[in-house]
Amino acid sequence: MNVQRTPVAPPEFEAALLSLRGHRMRREFHLEEVPAPTRIAPYALALTGEVNPTRDPEDMVGNGRFVVLYDPEGQEAWDGQFRVIVMARASLEQEFAADPMLGEVGWSWLTEALAAEEAEHHALSGTVTRVLSETFGGLELRSGEVEIEVRASWTPEGTDMAAHLRAWALLTCQAAGLPPVPDNVSALKPKR
């Protein structure tokens, strides 16, 4: 019998994984682990996040993806062994479709979230995309929809990914239009 063994993750990647456990997020932000990309790096973890105050699929106002890649040999393009890749997407009001500053605003949400969470990093790059969709035909006619999508990647300093996870969650919630939670205030869970 030929038994395949899963390679043991290096201590640096294990430390990164452990740093992602046990964080309390806003009650509207829901995390789930999903299959990670397998061709970019030898070790990876992927999470999706959904901004949804009720968990009813109709009430979702934003979503995103958070990926941690690790290559013990490092990659020149990353300028390090780790790379964090994020995506945040949300629907916007129609009036934002033609706003020439939308890209800069979306990028500032990311850079401000990284600064607010003190997520030390270098080699930051990415894009901000606006999508205007118009529906034709079918049973339900809807007016145009506008979405913003922020995609970025950076090389974190060290193995602690907690601040990077929190920065991505903040970005995703901000793109979805949630107001910031004031400092020293915890969001309360609703009574059942």
Secondary structure, 3 states (H helix, E strand, C coil): CCCCCCCCCCHHHHHHHHHCCCCCCCCCEEEEEECCCCCCCCEEEEEEEEECCCCCHHHCCEEEEEEEEEEEEEECCCCEEEEEEEEEEEEECHHHCCCCCHHHHHHHHHHHHHHHCCCCEEEEEEEEEEEEECCCCCCCCCCCEEEEEEEEEEEECCCCCHHHHHHHHHHHHHHCCCCCCCCCCCCCCCCC
